[in-house]
Structure formats: structure tokens, C-alpha cells
Amino acid sequence: MKEVAIGNSNLKTSAVALGIMRMLKLNSDEAASVLDTVHDHGVNFIDSADIYGSGQSEEVFGEALKKAGVKREDLIIQSKGGIILDPKRSHDDLVFGMRYDFSKDHLIEAVDGILKRMQIDYLDFFLLHRPDPLMEPDEIAAAFDELQAAGKVRHFGVSNCNPNQVNLIQSAVDQKLMVNQLQFSVMHAGAIRAGLHVNMEDDASVDHDGGMIEYSRLHNMTIQAWSPYQYGLFEGPYIDNPKFPELNKKLQELADAKGSTKNGIATAWILRHPANMQVILGSMNKEHLTESIAGADVQLTKQEWYDLYFAAGNDLP
């Protein structure tokens, strides 16, 4: 399994992570089997959030970890907090917030709840889950200091933040923000398009994230790519989707050439970028997981990477 260094640390972990948002659909025995499967294939990074499954995903994970053949110390466990759940709109694995809350009290309460549900003593990483427009950086700093001093969190990061939001938070906190979790895939590559269409007036030139890829490279932040096989936000998968014939044709062509699968090639496309990215897998299907994980060891040429980018409907200026 290919490894990536997280942020500017010496901490190296698997280039592919398991996201447990959908783990609430499994019982503890099934979830333990998923943990064993991905760990046997080299994955040692777990990603969660306190709102996943309205907390049930972390409860199932906690029970599964006791049954799995992998030990807590063999895993790097990450979770996110800061979203106040809206129970009226949330159901199954689809969760929605009613507001954000980055106050010191809420962030500490969020971590305490995560640790209790997962039945662990500490998180390796805790991320702010999306930006809060009402955030007070000093309160975030106070929360991070207390959580780290208590041994509850070792490292910190953010999700879905632009460079100025990262800078605002970093201006107050002493801990290096090491991670930014962003939606990114061959079908969600606006950050690439905007970088290529600089100084143009077409739709592709619109920069939606403030140059987050370049910022991350300059500041040694690890981009964690979520929804790597989805298009849009909740529209669905692009793999084997008849809406995207050219992309699927190219994915299959490269899969045949590399002895891989479409999912594996989609994984390899993300990891081919030199921005030190990590891919978060959200499936609980063990066959899909092993196919996707195998892509971490597939090396695409530059032309193959561009060919997939073109097949997804992108162009060069």
C-alpha cells in the first residue's frame, strides 16, 4: 500500500482511508469484517464525523473494533465535529446540519461524545467539519489546547475550507492544521479546471475554492479527497453510469491495461497528483473496497492522467 505523510509531520499512513459514514447499516460483526478486510489490504486510517448516522456509525465502529482482529494502536483514527445536527432532515446515512458551532464548549463536548461512542481514549486527528461563519479563532484555539493537553486529540485539521479560512484559524491556534478534507475526483475537478483556465472568461475559469490545491502544497497540508467515485453532491456514482460513457470507456481501457478495475483507476487518478492527497473510501462493500484500495498501487503516466481528465468532459485552454 502506498503511503502518504500527513501534513508536515513524520506520520505516514495509508494513501487510502476508510470512511465509516455508512457503517450504521452494518451490525458489529459485519463492521468488524470490513475493518479486518481493509486492514489486511494495508489501510490503517479511519475517517468519521460525529454526525454520521446521527452518531450510530461511531457506535457500530466502537463495537466492531472490539471484535476485529486489528488493535486500536494499529489504526490512525480521525473524526470531525462542529455541525449541529438537524434531526428533521437527517435520515439513514444522509445527515444535514441546522447550524455550525465552533465554540470551545461545543468542540470539547463533540470530542468527548466521539470518544465515548467509538470506545477509544484519543483521536489521532480531529477536524473542524466545514467552516463556521461565526467562528471565533480564539475559542477554537482554547478548545484545541485543552483537548491536546488532556490527551484526547493528537493532531488537528479542517474540512471544506478555503485558504483564507485556514489562515484565519491558523492565526490563533498553535497546532499546525495538517489536513483539509475536500470533495475531489475526476468528476469533481473544479480546482484543476480553474488552475488551467487562469485569466480566461469562460465558466471553467471560475475559482470556487481559492486555489486550495496550490495552497495545500505550499503549506504542507494533506488533502483528503471525499466522494472519490461520486458526481455532484448526492447525485450518485459516475462509475458504470450511462451518463458518462466516454469516462467509463477510458476507465475500463486503463483498467484492462493495468490489471485493475474502474474504481482502482479512479483511485489512481487522484493519487497521481503531486499534492500529497489521501483518498477516503465510503463503501461498506468489501469487494468494492478491495478494488478501490488496489488502485493505490497503480501508477498512471501523465498522459493517462490527462486522458481521464479529458474523458470526464474537461479541456485545455
N, C-alpha and C positions, 0 to 999 in steps of 0.2 A: 504494500500500500504506500502510495506517495505520501510524503509528509509535508506539512507547511509549518513555518514558525509563526506563532501568533503575535502580532504587533511587533514591538521592538524587543521582545523577550527572547530568552533561550528556550522557551517552552515550545516543543514541537509536538504536533498531533496529526492525526489522520486528515488527509485532504478532503475526505468525505465525512460528514456528520449525520447522525440520526436525529431527526426532529420528531418529537413524540406528540404532536398536536392531536393526531388521530388515535392515540393509544387507548383512549376511553372506550373504543369499540371492542377492545380485546379483554378477555379475562386475564388474571395474573399469570396463569400457566402459558397462555398464548403469547403474552407480552414477554415473558421470560425467554421463550423460544426465539422471539425476534431479537432480543438482546444478545443471546448466545450466537445467533446466526451472523449478525453484523460484526460482532467482536471476533468471531472465527475468521472473518474476511478482512480483518485489520482495522475496523472502525472502533475508535476509543473515545469519540466526542459525542456527547448527548446535548441536544438543544431543546429547551422548553420555554414556557411562559406561564405565569400564574393564572392567566385566564383560559388556557387551553382546556377545552371540555369543561369550562366553569370550575376548574380545579381537579376534575376527575382524572384527567390524563396523568397528572403527577401522582395522584393516589394509586393508580394502577401501576405506574412505574415503581413506586416505593415497594409495593408488594412483589412485583416481578423481580426487582433487584435481589430480594432475599432468596428467591428460588433459582435465579440464573447461576450459571457457572462462572460468572465474572464478578470480581470483587470491586467494591467502591473505589479503592485506591488505584485500580486499573483503568478507571474512567476519568475523563475530564467532563464535568457536568456544568452546564450553563442554563440559566433561566433569566427571564425578563419580567419587569414589573413597571407599574406606573399608569396602567389603564384601569379605570373604574368600570367594571362590567355592567352592561345593560341587560338584565335578565329577560326583559320583554322581547328583545330582538335576537337573543342568543339561543341557539338550539343545536344539539349534537356537537359536531366539531366546528360549526360556524359560530364565531363569537364576535360581539360588537361592543364597543365602549360607549358610555354616556358622557364621559369626560376623561381628561388626563389629570394625574395628581403626582407631582414630583416633590411634594413636601417631605421634610425629614421624617415625620411620624409615619406617613404612608409608606415610604420606601422601606423603612425598617420593618414595619408590620408586614409588608409584602414578602420580604426575605424570610421572616420568621414563619410565615404561612407556607412558603415553598419548602423550607427545610422540614417542617412537620409533615407535609403531605408526602414528600419524597423519602422521608425517614433517613435523612442524612444529617451530618453535623456541619457541613460547609458547602458552599458553591465555589467552583473554580472561577467562574465568571458570572457577573450579574450585569445585565444590560438595561438601560432605560428604554422602555418599549414605546417607540415613536416619540417625537418632540412634543413637549407641553408648552403652548404659547405663554402660559402664566408661570413658567418655571422661574425660581429664584436660585441662581447658581450657588449662592452661599448655603442654602438649605440642602442642596444636593451634596455639596462638599461635606457638610456636617454629617449627613447620613452615611456617605462613603467612609468617612473617618471612623465613625462608630462601628460600622459593620466590619471593617477591616481589623480594627483594634480588638473586636470581640472574636475574631477568628471565623466569622460567618461567611465572609467573601474574600477571595484572594485577589481577583482582578476585576476590572470594570470596562464597560463599553457602552455603546449606544446602538440604536437601530433606526433606519429610515431618516437619518439626519443629513442635512446639507453642511458644507464646510463651515459656514458662519455659526450654525447651531453648535457644531462640535467645538469651535473656538470659544464660543460663549461659555459652554460648560467647562471646557478645559482651563479657562482663565481663572476658575475658582477652585477646582479640585486638584489636589496634589498628585493623585494617582493618574498614571498615563491611561488615557482612553485607548484601548488596544484593538477594539473591534467596532465595525459598523455593519449591521445586518441590513442588506438591501435586496430588493427583488431584482434578479438579473438572470438572463438566459439568452439564447439565440433569438427567442421571440420576445424578449423584453430588453432590448439593447439600445434604448434611447441614449444612454450615456456614451455609447460608442458612436452612434449617429451624429450626435451634437458635436462631438470632438472632431469628426471628419468634415462636418459642414460648417466649420467656423467661418464667420464673415460672409455668410450667404443669407438669403432671404426666403428660402423655402421652409416647409414645415419641419424637415429633418434638422434644421439648424437650431430649433428651439431647445434650450438647455433647461431641463426640468429638475436637475439636481445640483447645479452649481459647480460642475466639474469634480464630482466626488471621487471618480476613479483616480484622476491625477493627484488630487489632494491626499488620498489614501496612500498613494505611492510615495509622495513627498514626506508624509508624516508617519510612515511605517504602521499604518492601520490595516488590519486584515478585513477584507470584505467577505462577509458570509452571504452567499447567494441563496435566497429562498425562492420557492416555487420554480425550480430549475427546469421543469417539464410542463409548465402551465403557460397559457397566454392570457393576457388581461389579468384581472384580479381574481375573479371567481368563474370565468368562462369555462375553463376545463383544460385538459391536456392537448398539446399540439401534436404529440406523437401518435401516429396512426389515425390522425384526424383528417378526413377527406377535404377539409377546408384548406389544407396546406400540402397539396400534392408534390410540389417541387421540393420543399424542405424534406418531406418524408422519403422521397426518392433519393435525395443526396445522403440523408442519414443512413438509409439501407445500403447504398452503394459503398459508403465508407465502412459501415459495419461489416459487410462481406469482405472488404479488402483487409480489414484489421482483425478479423476473427472476433468481432464484438457484436453488440446489439445497438438498436437505435438509442435506447436510454444511455448505454455506455458512451456512445459518440457524443450525445448531448452533454454528458458529464465532462468528457474530454475537452469539448469546445470551451467550457468555462475555465477549466484548469490550464488550458493553453495560454491564457492571458497572463502576462508577467506581473500582474498586480497582487500576487500572493493571495489568491482567493481560496475560499473553502466552500464546498457545495453541501447544502443541507437537504437531505432526503426526507420526504414526508410520508412515504408509503409505509404501510404495515404488512404489505405483501412480500413474503420472503423471496420469491422468485424475482419480482421487480427490483427488490433491494440488491440482490446479488448481481443482477445485470447492470444496475446503475453503478454499484461500487467498482465493478471490474473496469469501468471506463477511466478510473483514476490512473490506471497503468497503460492507457492508450496514448500514444504521442501523435498529435496531428502536426503536419507541416504547416507553414504559414499559408500556403496556397489553399490547403484543405480547410483551414480555419476561415479564410475569406470566402471560399466556395459555399460554405454553410451559411455564412453571413448574407451572401447574395441570394441563396435559395430561400432564405426567410423573408425576402422581399426588400432587402436593402440595396443601396447602390453606392458608388463612389462619385464625388463631385467632379 
